[in-house]
Amino acid sequence: MPPPLPGAASPAAGAPEVFTPEQVAERLGVAVSDVVAAVESGELKGRKIGSQLRITKAALDDFLAH
């Protein structure tokens, strides 16, 4: 396995993979506003970290399973 690129953040061992609303929207092929609306309605679990909204891979997988 090659070494990480300089300046690239490596996730901590055991830490969940986390996405921005923009990344989730791109993966789902929807608008960012749709992702934010899904989080605000409780359909998709997300968490505010400061002023930033983040969605875990587990929450996205759960959302897609339903």
PQR file of N, CA, C, O and H, with PARSE charges and radii, in Angstrom:
ATOM      1  N   MET A   1       0.846  -1.168   0.000 -0.4000 1.5000
ATOM      2  CA  MET A   1       0.000   0.000   0.000 -0.0000 2.0000
ATOM      3  C   MET A   1       0.898   1.240   0.000  0.5500 1.7000
ATOM      4  O   MET A   1       1.830   1.337   0.798 -0.5500 1.4000
ATOM      5  N   PRO A   2       0.608   2.195  -0.908 -0.5600 1.5000
ATOM      6  CA  PRO A   2       1.466   3.382  -0.963  0.2800 2.0000
ATOM      7  C   PRO A   2       1.243   4.291   0.231  0.5500 1.7000
ATOM      8  O   PRO A   2       0.179   4.259   0.849 -0.5500 1.4000
ATOM      9  N   PRO A   3       2.234   5.095   0.558 -0.5600 1.5000
ATOM     10  CA  PRO A   3       2.072   6.025   1.687  0.2800 2.0000
ATOM     11  C   PRO A   3       1.031   7.083   1.334  0.5500 1.7000
ATOM     12  O   PRO A   3       0.802   7.353   0.155 -0.5500 1.4000
ATOM     13  N   PRO A   4       0.393   7.692   2.349 -0.5600 1.5000
ATOM     14  CA  PRO A   4      -0.596   8.735   2.066  0.2800 2.0000
ATOM     15  C   PRO A   4       0.053   9.936   1.399  0.5500 1.7000
ATOM     16  O   PRO A   4       1.239  10.208   1.588 -0.5500 1.4000
ATOM     17  N   LEU A   5      -0.747  10.648   0.616 -0.4000 1.5000
ATOM     18  CA  LEU A   5      -0.252  11.850  -0.035 -0.0000 2.0000
ATOM     19  C   LEU A   5       0.045  12.912   1.006  0.5500 1.7000
ATOM     20  O   LEU A   5      -0.630  12.973   2.034 -0.5500 1.4000
ATOM     21  H   LEU A   5      -1.710  10.427   0.462  0.4000 1.0000
ATOM     22  N   PRO A   6       1.042  13.748   0.761 -0.5600 1.5000
ATOM     23  CA  PRO A   6       1.336  14.825   1.713  0.2800 2.0000
ATOM     24  C   PRO A   6       0.123  15.726   1.889  0.5500 1.7000
ATOM     25  O   PRO A   6      -0.520  16.113   0.914 -0.5500 1.4000
ATOM     26  N   GLY A   7      -0.180  16.052   3.123 -0.4000 1.5000
ATOM     27  CA  GLY A   7      -1.315  16.919   3.405 -0.0000 2.0000
ATOM     28  C   GLY A   7      -2.653  16.209   3.444  0.5500 1.7000
ATOM     29  O   GLY A   7      -3.650  16.824   3.822 -0.5500 1.4000
ATOM     30  H   GLY A   7       0.343  15.738   3.915  0.4000 1.0000
ATOM     31  N   ALA A   8      -2.718  14.942   3.071 -0.4000 1.5000
ATOM     32  CA  ALA A   8      -3.979  14.203   3.087 -0.0000 2.0000
ATOM     33  C   ALA A   8      -4.260  13.722   4.502  0.5500 1.7000
ATOM     34  O   ALA A   8      -3.376  13.211   5.190 -0.5500 1.4000
ATOM     35  H   ALA A   8      -1.908  14.442   2.764  0.4000 1.0000
ATOM     36  N   ALA A   9      -5.489  13.894   4.915 -0.4000 1.5000
ATOM     37  CA  ALA A   9      -5.880  13.435   6.248 -0.0000 2.0000
ATOM     38  C   ALA A   9      -6.189  11.954   6.182  0.5500 1.7000
ATOM     39  O   ALA A   9      -6.873  11.501   5.265 -0.5500 1.4000
ATOM     40  H   ALA A   9      -6.207  14.309   4.356  0.4000 1.0000
ATOM     41  N   SER A  10      -5.700  11.209   7.129 -0.4000 1.5000
ATOM     42  CA  SER A  10      -6.039   9.798   7.191 -0.0000 2.0000
ATOM     43  C   SER A  10      -7.009   9.594   8.349  0.5500 1.7000
ATOM     44  O   SER A  10      -6.794  10.116   9.443 -0.5500 1.4000
ATOM     45  H   SER A  10      -5.145  11.577   7.874  0.4000 1.0000
ATOM     46  N   PRO A  11      -8.096   8.821   8.103 -0.5600 1.5000
ATOM     47  CA  PRO A  11      -9.066   8.627   9.176  0.2800 2.0000
ATOM     48  C   PRO A  11      -8.457   7.853  10.334  0.5500 1.7000
ATOM     49  O   PRO A  11      -7.626   6.967  10.138 -0.5500 1.4000
ATOM     50  N   ALA A  12      -8.877   8.196  11.533 -0.4000 1.5000
ATOM     51  CA  ALA A  12      -8.408   7.487  12.721 -0.0000 2.0000
ATOM     52  C   ALA A  12      -8.944   6.063  12.692  0.5500 1.7000
ATOM     53  O   ALA A  12     -10.046   5.816  12.204 -0.5500 1.4000
ATOM     54  H   ALA A  12      -9.552   8.916  11.693  0.4000 1.0000
ATOM     55  N   ALA A  13      -8.173   5.148  13.208 -0.4000 1.5000
ATOM     56  CA  ALA A  13      -8.596   3.754  13.238 -0.0000 2.0000
ATOM     57  C   ALA A  13      -9.916   3.627  13.986  0.5500 1.7000
ATOM     58  O   ALA A  13     -10.048   4.095  15.117 -0.5500 1.4000
ATOM     59  H   ALA A  13      -7.278   5.349  13.604  0.4000 1.0000
ATOM     60  N   GLY A  14     -10.881   2.996  13.352 -0.4000 1.5000
ATOM     61  CA  GLY A  14     -12.170   2.787  13.983 -0.0000 2.0000
ATOM     62  C   GLY A  14     -13.129   3.961  13.854  0.5500 1.7000
ATOM     63  O   GLY A  14     -14.287   3.853  14.256 -0.5500 1.4000
ATOM     64  H   GLY A  14     -10.775   2.616  12.434  0.4000 1.0000
ATOM     65  N   ALA A  15     -12.672   5.079  13.303 -0.4000 1.5000
ATOM     66  CA  ALA A  15     -13.550   6.241  13.137 -0.0000 2.0000
ATOM     67  C   ALA A  15     -14.467   6.004  11.946  0.5500 1.7000
ATOM     68  O   ALA A  15     -14.044   5.432  10.942 -0.5500 1.4000
ATOM     69  H   ALA A  15     -11.730   5.167  12.977  0.4000 1.0000
ATOM     70  N   PRO A  16     -15.727   6.440  12.050 -0.5600 1.5000
ATOM     71  CA  PRO A  16     -16.649   6.242  10.928  0.2800 2.0000
ATOM     72  C   PRO A  16     -16.283   7.130   9.748  0.5500 1.7000
ATOM     73  O   PRO A  16     -15.753   8.228   9.919 -0.5500 1.4000
ATOM     74  N   GLU A  17     -16.572   6.640   8.553 -0.4000 1.5000
ATOM     75  CA  GLU A  17     -16.390   7.455   7.363 -0.0000 2.0000
ATOM     76  C   GLU A  17     -17.495   8.503   7.357  0.5500 1.7000
ATOM     77  O   GLU A  17     -18.659   8.175   7.586 -0.5500 1.4000
ATOM     78  H   GLU A  17     -17.002   5.748   8.413  0.4000 1.0000
ATOM     79  N   VAL A  18     -17.148   9.749   7.101 -0.4000 1.5000
ATOM     80  CA  VAL A  18     -18.094  10.858   7.205 -0.0000 2.0000
ATOM     81  C   VAL A  18     -18.115  11.634   5.897  0.5500 1.7000
ATOM     82  O   VAL A  18     -17.076  11.853   5.273 -0.5500 1.4000
ATOM     83  H   VAL A  18     -16.202  10.016   6.915  0.4000 1.0000
ATOM     84  N   PHE A  19     -19.328  12.053   5.485 -0.4000 1.5000
ATOM     85  CA  PHE A  19     -19.512  12.771   4.233 -0.0000 2.0000
ATOM     86  C   PHE A  19     -20.137  14.137   4.465  0.5500 1.7000
ATOM     87  O   PHE A  19     -20.849  14.350   5.446 -0.5500 1.4000
ATOM     88  H   PHE A  19     -20.172  11.875   5.992  0.4000 1.0000
ATOM     89  N   THR A  20     -19.864  15.054   3.556 -0.4000 1.5000
ATOM     90  CA  THR A  20     -20.548  16.338   3.534 -0.0000 2.0000
ATOM     91  C   THR A  20     -21.863  16.155   2.776  0.5500 1.7000
ATOM     92  O   THR A  20     -22.013  15.177   2.043 -0.5500 1.4000
ATOM     93  H   THR A  20     -19.285  14.881   2.759  0.4000 1.0000
ATOM     94  N   PRO A  21     -22.816  17.075   2.935 -0.5600 1.5000
ATOM     95  CA  PRO A  21     -24.045  16.990   2.135  0.2800 2.0000
ATOM     96  C   PRO A  21     -23.756  16.994   0.630  0.5500 1.7000
ATOM     97  O   PRO A  21     -24.461  16.341  -0.140 -0.5500 1.4000
ATOM     98  N   GLU A  22     -22.734  17.720   0.220 -0.4000 1.5000
ATOM     99  CA  GLU A  22     -22.366  17.760  -1.195 -0.0000 2.0000
ATOM    100  C   GLU A  22     -21.914  16.386  -1.688  0.5500 1.7000
ATOM    101  O   GLU A  22     -22.270  15.971  -2.791 -0.5500 1.4000
ATOM    102  H   GLU A  22     -22.162  18.250   0.846  0.4000 1.0000
ATOM    103  N   GLN A  23     -21.137  15.688  -0.877 -0.4000 1.5000
ATOM    104  CA  GLN A  23     -20.672  14.349  -1.258 -0.0000 2.0000
ATOM    105  C   GLN A  23     -21.834  13.366  -1.326  0.5500 1.7000
ATOM    106  O   GLN A  23     -21.894  12.532  -2.230 -0.5500 1.4000
ATOM    107  H   GLN A  23     -20.848  16.025   0.019  0.4000 1.0000
ATOM    108  N   VAL A  24     -22.756  13.463  -0.372 -0.4000 1.5000
ATOM    109  CA  VAL A  24     -23.924  12.574  -0.368 -0.0000 2.0000
ATOM    110  C   VAL A  24     -24.788  12.861  -1.592  0.5500 1.7000
ATOM    111  O   VAL A  24     -25.249  11.934  -2.257 -0.5500 1.4000
ATOM    112  H   VAL A  24     -22.707  14.141   0.362  0.4000 1.0000
ATOM    113  N   ALA A  25     -25.009  14.139  -1.891 -0.4000 1.5000
ATOM    114  CA  ALA A  25     -25.814  14.514  -3.057 -0.0000 2.0000
ATOM    115  C   ALA A  25     -25.207  13.957  -4.337  0.5500 1.7000
ATOM    116  O   ALA A  25     -25.918  13.448  -5.204 -0.5500 1.4000
ATOM    117  H   ALA A  25     -24.634  14.892  -1.351  0.4000 1.0000
ATOM    118  N   GLU A  26     -23.887  14.059  -4.447 -0.4000 1.5000
ATOM    119  CA  GLU A  26     -23.209  13.539  -5.640 -0.0000 2.0000
ATOM    120  C   GLU A  26     -23.377  12.024  -5.746  0.5500 1.7000
ATOM    121  O   GLU A  26     -23.631  11.499  -6.830 -0.5500 1.4000
ATOM    122  H   GLU A  26     -23.309  14.472  -3.743  0.4000 1.0000
ATOM    123  N   ARG A  27     -23.236  11.328  -4.628 -0.4000 1.5000
ATOM    124  CA  ARG A  27     -23.388   9.860  -4.626 -0.0000 2.0000
ATOM    125  C   ARG A  27     -24.806   9.432  -5.005  0.5500 1.7000
ATOM    126  O   ARG A  27     -25.004   8.424  -5.683 -0.5500 1.4000
ATOM    127  H   ARG A  27     -23.030  11.755  -3.747  0.4000 1.0000
ATOM    128  N   LEU A  28     -25.792  10.219  -4.551 -0.4000 1.5000
ATOM    129  CA  LEU A  28     -27.193   9.862  -4.797 -0.0000 2.0000
ATOM    130  C   LEU A  28     -27.744  10.455  -6.098  0.5500 1.7000
ATOM    131  O   LEU A  28     -28.807  10.047  -6.566 -0.5500 1.4000
ATOM    132  H   LEU A  28     -25.631  11.038  -4.000  0.4000 1.0000
ATOM    133  N   GLY A  29     -27.037  11.394  -6.667 -0.4000 1.5000
ATOM    134  CA  GLY A  29     -27.505  12.032  -7.890 -0.0000 2.0000
ATOM    135  C   GLY A  29     -28.681  12.975  -7.649  0.5500 1.7000
ATOM    136  O   GLY A  29     -29.585  13.084  -8.477 -0.5500 1.4000
ATOM    137  H   GLY A  29     -26.174  11.726  -6.286  0.4000 1.0000
ATOM    138  N   VAL A  30     -28.654  13.652  -6.505 -0.4000 1.5000
ATOM    139  CA  VAL A  30     -29.712  14.598  -6.145 -0.0000 2.0000
ATOM    140  C   VAL A  30     -29.085  15.935  -5.790  0.5500 1.7000
ATOM    141  O   VAL A  30     -27.863  16.061  -5.706 -0.5500 1.4000
ATOM    142  H   VAL A  30     -27.920  13.563  -5.833  0.4000 1.0000
ATOM    143  N   ALA A  31     -29.943  16.940  -5.580 -0.4000 1.5000
ATOM    144  CA  ALA A  31     -29.464  18.259  -5.187 -0.0000 2.0000
ATOM    145  C   ALA A  31     -29.056  18.257  -3.717  0.5500 1.7000
ATOM    146  O   ALA A  31     -29.587  17.484  -2.919 -0.5500 1.4000
ATOM    147  H   ALA A  31     -30.935  16.838  -5.648  0.4000 1.0000
ATOM    148  N   VAL A  32     -28.121  19.118  -3.369 -0.4000 1.5000
ATOM    149  CA  VAL A  32     -27.689  19.269  -1.982 -0.0000 2.0000
ATOM    150  C   VAL A  32     -28.887  19.638  -1.107  0.5500 1.7000
ATOM    151  O   VAL A  32     -28.994  19.169   0.026 -0.5500 1.4000
ATOM    152  H   VAL A  32     -27.690  19.746  -4.017  0.4000 1.0000
ATOM    153  N   SER A  33     -29.779  20.467  -1.621 -0.4000 1.5000
ATOM    154  CA  SER A  33     -30.962  20.865  -0.844 -0.0000 2.0000
ATOM    155  C   SER A  33     -31.831  19.668  -0.495  0.5500 1.7000
ATOM    156  O   SER A  33     -32.477  19.666   0.553 -0.5500 1.4000
ATOM    157  H   SER A  33     -29.692  20.848  -2.542  0.4000 1.0000
ATOM    158  N   ASP A  34     -31.863  18.645  -1.353 -0.4000 1.5000
ATOM    159  CA  ASP A  34     -32.624  17.426  -1.054 -0.0000 2.0000
ATOM    160  C   ASP A  34     -31.992  16.661   0.109  0.5500 1.7000
ATOM    161  O   ASP A  34     -32.698  16.114   0.956 -0.5500 1.4000
ATOM    162  H   ASP A  34     -31.339  18.647  -2.204  0.4000 1.0000
ATOM    163  N   VAL A  35     -30.671  16.628   0.144 -0.4000 1.5000
ATOM    164  CA  VAL A  35     -29.965  15.952   1.237 -0.0000 2.0000
ATOM    165  C   VAL A  35     -30.228  16.691   2.544  0.5500 1.7000
ATOM    166  O   VAL A  35     -30.539  16.070   3.560 -0.5500 1.4000
ATOM    167  H   VAL A  35     -30.097  17.072  -0.544  0.4000 1.0000
ATOM    168  N   VAL A  36     -30.103  18.010   2.519 -0.4000 1.5000
ATOM    169  CA  VAL A  36     -30.338  18.812   3.721 -0.0000 2.0000
ATOM    170  C   VAL A  36     -31.781  18.633   4.189  0.5500 1.7000
ATOM    171  O   VAL A  36     -32.027  18.506   5.388 -0.5500 1.4000
ATOM    172  H   VAL A  36     -29.850  18.515   1.694  0.4000 1.0000
ATOM    173  N   ALA A  37     -32.735  18.623   3.262 -0.4000 1.5000
ATOM    174  CA  ALA A  37     -34.146  18.427   3.621 -0.0000 2.0000
ATOM    175  C   ALA A  37     -34.365  17.057   4.253  0.5500 1.7000
ATOM    176  O   ALA A  37     -35.136  16.932   5.204 -0.5500 1.4000
ATOM    177  H   ALA A  37     -32.536  18.726   2.288  0.4000 1.0000
ATOM    178  N   ALA A  38     -33.696  16.027   3.734 -0.4000 1.5000
ATOM    179  CA  ALA A  38     -33.827  14.682   4.298 -0.0000 2.0000
ATOM    180  C   ALA A  38     -33.280  14.630   5.713  0.5500 1.7000
ATOM    181  O   ALA A  38     -33.841  13.949   6.572 -0.5500 1.4000
ATOM    182  H   ALA A  38     -33.069  16.129   2.962  0.4000 1.0000
ATOM    183  N   VAL A  39     -32.187  15.344   5.964 -0.4000 1.5000
ATOM    184  CA  VAL A  39     -31.618  15.398   7.319 -0.0000 2.0000
ATOM    185  C   VAL A  39     -32.565  16.161   8.240  0.5500 1.7000
ATOM    186  O   VAL A  39     -32.844  15.714   9.352 -0.5500 1.4000
ATOM    187  H   VAL A  39     -31.731  15.897   5.266  0.4000 1.0000
ATOM    188  N   GLU A  40     -33.057  17.307   7.782 -0.4000 1.5000
ATOM    189  CA  GLU A  40     -33.942  18.125   8.612 -0.0000 2.0000
ATOM    190  C   GLU A  40     -35.246  17.411   8.943  0.5500 1.7000
ATOM    191  O   GLU A  40     -35.810  17.627  10.015 -0.5500 1.4000
ATOM    192  H   GLU A  40     -32.829  17.670   6.878  0.4000 1.0000
ATOM    193  N   SER A  41     -35.739  16.554   8.028 -0.4000 1.5000
ATOM    194  CA  SER A  41     -36.985  15.827   8.273 -0.0000 2.0000
ATOM    195  C   SER A  41     -36.764  14.579   9.132  0.5500 1.7000
ATOM    196  O   SER A  41     -37.720  13.979   9.624 -0.5500 1.4000
ATOM    197  H   SER A  41     -35.280  16.379   7.157  0.4000 1.0000
ATOM    198  N   GLY A  42     -35.493  14.192   9.308 -0.4000 1.5000
ATOM    199  CA  GLY A  42     -35.191  13.005  10.099 -0.0000 2.0000
ATOM    200  C   GLY A  42     -35.103  11.734   9.274  0.5500 1.7000
ATOM    201  O   GLY A  42     -34.807  10.670   9.818 -0.5500 1.4000
ATOM    202  H   GLY A  42     -34.716  14.679   8.908  0.4000 1.0000
ATOM    203  N   GLU A  43     -35.353  11.818   7.963 -0.4000 1.5000
ATOM    204  CA  GLU A  43     -35.239  10.634   7.096 -0.0000 2.0000
ATOM    205  C   GLU A  43     -33.803  10.128   7.034  0.5500 1.7000
ATOM    206  O   GLU A  43     -33.555   8.923   7.016 -0.5500 1.4000
ATOM    207  H   GLU A  43     -35.593  12.682   7.521  0.4000 1.0000
ATOM    208  N   LEU A  44     -32.872  11.060   7.002 -0.4000 1.5000
ATOM    209  CA  LEU A  44     -31.443  10.759   6.936 -0.0000 2.0000
ATOM    210  C   LEU A  44     -30.804  11.349   8.177  0.5500 1.7000
ATOM    211  O   LEU A  44     -30.974  12.532   8.472 -0.5500 1.4000
ATOM    212  H   LEU A  44     -33.073  12.039   7.017  0.4000 1.0000
ATOM    213  N   LYS A  45     -30.073  10.527   8.896 -0.4000 1.5000
ATOM    214  CA  LYS A  45     -29.429  11.023  10.111 -0.0000 2.0000
ATOM    215  C   LYS A  45     -28.165  11.783   9.762  0.5500 1.7000
ATOM    216  O   LYS A  45     -27.327  11.317   8.990 -0.5500 1.4000
ATOM    217  H   LYS A  45     -29.935   9.566   8.656  0.4000 1.0000
ATOM    218  N   GLY A  46     -28.048  12.956  10.345 -0.4000 1.5000
ATOM    219  CA  GLY A  46     -26.870  13.786  10.149 -0.0000 2.0000
ATOM    220  C   GLY A  46     -26.563  14.505  11.444  0.5500 1.7000
ATOM    221  O   GLY A  46     -27.372  14.508  12.372 -0.5500 1.4000
ATOM    222  H   GLY A  46     -28.728  13.335  10.972  0.4000 1.0000
ATOM    223  N   ARG A  47     -25.415  15.102  11.501 -0.4000 1.5000
ATOM    224  CA  ARG A  47     -25.002  15.799  12.722 -0.0000 2.0000
ATOM    225  C   ARG A  47     -24.303  17.088  12.347  0.5500 1.7000
ATOM    226  O   ARG A  47     -23.511  17.141  11.406 -0.5500 1.4000
ATOM    227  H   ARG A  47     -24.758  15.099  10.747  0.4000 1.0000
ATOM    228  N   LYS A  48     -24.612  18.119  13.102 -0.4000 1.5000
ATOM    229  CA  LYS A  48     -23.922  19.399  12.934 -0.0000 2.0000
ATOM    230  C   LYS A  48     -22.647  19.354  13.755  0.5500 1.7000
ATOM    231  O   LYS A  48     -22.664  19.021  14.940 -0.5500 1.4000
ATOM    232  H   LYS A  48     -25.255  18.076  13.867  0.4000 1.0000
ATOM    233  N   ILE A  49     -21.563  19.687  13.121 -0.4000 1.5000
ATOM    234  CA  ILE A  49     -20.280  19.829  13.798 -0.0000 2.0000
ATOM    235  C   ILE A  49     -19.882  21.281  13.585  0.5500 1.7000
ATOM    236  O   ILE A  49     -19.405  21.658  12.514 -0.5500 1.4000
ATOM    237  H   ILE A  49     -21.549  19.958  12.159  0.4000 1.0000
ATOM    238  N   GLY A  50     -20.083  22.079  14.607 -0.4000 1.5000
ATOM    239  CA  GLY A  50     -19.953  23.523  14.432 -0.0000 2.0000
ATOM    240  C   GLY A  50     -21.094  23.985  13.542  0.5500 1.7000
ATOM    241  O   GLY A  50     -22.261  23.774  13.871 -0.5500 1.4000
ATOM    242  H   GLY A  50     -20.470  21.773  15.476  0.4000 1.0000
ATOM    243  N   SER A  51     -20.774  24.602  12.435 -0.4000 1.5000
ATOM    244  CA  SER A  51     -21.806  25.026  11.491 -0.0000 2.0000
ATOM    245  C   SER A  51     -21.899  24.082  10.300  0.5500 1.7000
ATOM    246  O   SER A  51     -22.665  24.325   9.368 -0.5500 1.4000
ATOM    247  H   SER A  51     -19.826  24.772  12.168  0.4000 1.0000
ATOM    248  N   GLN A  52     -21.122  23.009  10.332 -0.4000 1.5000
ATOM    249  CA  GLN A  52     -21.048  22.073   9.209 -0.0000 2.0000
ATOM    250  C   GLN A  52     -21.910  20.842   9.457  0.5500 1.7000
ATOM    251  O   GLN A  52     -21.901  20.288  10.556 -0.5500 1.4000
ATOM    252  H   GLN A  52     -20.499  22.811  11.090  0.4000 1.0000
ATOM    253  N   LEU A  53     -22.652  20.414   8.444 -0.4000 1.5000
ATOM    254  CA  LEU A  53     -23.469  19.210   8.523 -0.0000 2.0000
ATOM    255  C   LEU A  53     -22.658  18.033   8.007  0.5500 1.7000
ATOM    256  O   LEU A  53     -22.010  18.132   6.965 -0.5500 1.4000
ATOM    257  H   LEU A  53     -22.659  20.864   7.551  0.4000 1.0000
ATOM    258  N   ARG A  54     -22.688  16.920   8.729 -0.4000 1.5000
ATOM    259  CA  ARG A  54     -21.962  15.717   8.328 -0.0000 2.0000
ATOM    260  C   ARG A  54     -22.876  14.503   8.440  0.5500 1.7000
ATOM    261  O   ARG A  54     -23.722  14.430   9.331 -0.5500 1.4000
ATOM    262  H   ARG A  54     -23.215  16.840   9.576  0.4000 1.0000
ATOM    263  N   ILE A  55     -22.695  13.542   7.517 -0.4000 1.5000
ATOM    264  CA  ILE A  55     -23.486  12.313   7.476 -0.0000 2.0000
ATOM    265  C   ILE A  55     -22.505  11.142   7.465  0.5500 1.7000
ATOM    266  O   ILE A  55     -21.577  11.112   6.657 -0.5500 1.4000
ATOM    267  H   ILE A  55     -22.008  13.601   6.793  0.4000 1.0000
ATOM    268  N   THR A  56     -22.711  10.185   8.360 -0.4000 1.5000
ATOM    269  CA  THR A  56     -21.821   9.019   8.380 -0.0000 2.0000
ATOM    270  C   THR A  56     -22.217   8.046   7.280  0.5500 1.7000
ATOM    271  O   THR A  56     -23.349   8.061   6.795 -0.5500 1.4000
ATOM    272  H   THR A  56     -23.465  10.210   9.016  0.4000 1.0000
ATOM    273  N   LYS A  57     -21.271   7.203   6.897 -0.4000 1.5000
ATOM    274  CA  LYS A  57     -21.545   6.163   5.901 -0.0000 2.0000
ATOM    275  C   LYS A  57     -22.629   5.227   6.423  0.5500 1.7000
ATOM    276  O   LYS A  57     -23.485   4.780   5.660 -0.5500 1.4000
ATOM    277  H   LYS A  57     -20.352   7.190   7.291  0.4000 1.0000
ATOM    278  N   ALA A  58     -22.596   4.930   7.713 -0.4000 1.5000
ATOM    279  CA  ALA A  58     -23.606   4.048   8.299 -0.0000 2.0000
ATOM    280  C   ALA A  58     -25.000   4.662   8.168  0.5500 1.7000
ATOM    281  O   ALA A  58     -25.956   3.956   7.848 -0.5500 1.4000
ATOM    282  H   ALA A  58     -21.900   5.293   8.333  0.4000 1.0000
ATOM    283  N   ALA A  59     -25.124   5.971   8.413 -0.4000 1.5000
ATOM    284  CA  ALA A  59     -26.415   6.643   8.286 -0.0000 2.0000
ATOM    285  C   ALA A  59     -26.882   6.638   6.835  0.5500 1.7000
ATOM    286  O   ALA A  59     -28.069   6.451   6.568 -0.5500 1.4000
ATOM    287  H   ALA A  59     -24.347   6.544   8.673  0.4000 1.0000
ATOM    288  N   LEU A  60     -25.968   6.839   5.905 -0.4000 1.5000
ATOM    289  CA  LEU A  60     -26.318   6.813   4.483 -0.0000 2.0000
ATOM    290  C   LEU A  60     -26.740   5.411   4.066  0.5500 1.7000
ATOM    291  O   LEU A  60     -27.728   5.248   3.351 -0.5500 1.4000
ATOM    292  H   LEU A  60     -25.004   6.991   6.122  0.4000 1.0000
ATOM    293  N   ASP A  61     -26.001   4.402   4.508 -0.4000 1.5000
ATOM    294  CA  ASP A  61     -26.374   3.017   4.201 -0.0000 2.0000
ATOM    295  C   ASP A  61     -27.755   2.676   4.745  0.5500 1.7000
ATOM    296  O   ASP A  61     -28.546   2.016   4.071 -0.5500 1.4000
ATOM    297  H   ASP A  61     -25.198   4.535   5.089  0.4000 1.0000
ATOM    298  N   ASP A  62     -28.044   3.127   5.967 -0.4000 1.5000
ATOM    299  CA  ASP A  62     -29.346   2.885   6.581 -0.0000 2.0000
ATOM    300  C   ASP A  62     -30.458   3.578   5.777  0.5500 1.7000
ATOM    301  O   ASP A  62     -31.516   2.992   5.542 -0.5500 1.4000
ATOM    302  H   ASP A  62     -27.402   3.663   6.514  0.4000 1.0000
ATOM    303  N   PHE A  63     -30.215   4.808   5.363 -0.4000 1.5000
ATOM    304  CA  PHE A  63     -31.168   5.562   4.560 -0.0000 2.0000
ATOM    305  C   PHE A  63     -31.460   4.844   3.239  0.5500 1.7000
ATOM    306  O   PHE A  63     -32.612   4.765   2.811 -0.5500 1.4000
ATOM    307  H   PHE A  63     -29.356   5.283   5.553  0.4000 1.0000
ATOM    308  N   LEU A  64     -30.421   4.328   2.603 -0.4000 1.5000
ATOM    309  CA  LEU A  64     -30.591   3.643   1.318 -0.0000 2.0000
ATOM    310  C   LEU A  64     -31.276   2.300   1.470  0.5500 1.7000
ATOM    311  O   LEU A  64     -31.902   1.820   0.524 -0.5500 1.4000
ATOM    312  H   LEU A  64     -29.485   4.392   2.950  0.4000 1.0000
ATOM    313  N   ALA A  65     -31.175   1.687   2.624 -0.4000 1.5000
ATOM    314  CA  ALA A  65     -31.785   0.380   2.873 -0.0000 2.0000
ATOM    315  C   ALA A  65     -33.308   0.488   3.040  0.5500 1.7000
ATOM    316  O   ALA A  65     -34.020  -0.508   2.908 -0.5500 1.4000
ATOM    317  H   ALA A  65     -30.667   2.076   3.393  0.4000 1.0000
ATOM    318  N   HIS A  66     -33.800   1.693   3.329 -0.4000 1.5000
ATOM    319  CA  HIS A  66     -35.235   1.866   3.558 -0.0000 2.0000
ATOM    320  C   HIS A  66     -35.910   2.487   2.413  0.5500 1.7000
ATOM    321  O   HIS A  66     -37.121   2.699   2.452 -0.5500 1.4000
ATOM    322  H   HIS A  66     -33.222   2.502   3.436  0.4000 1.0000
TER
END
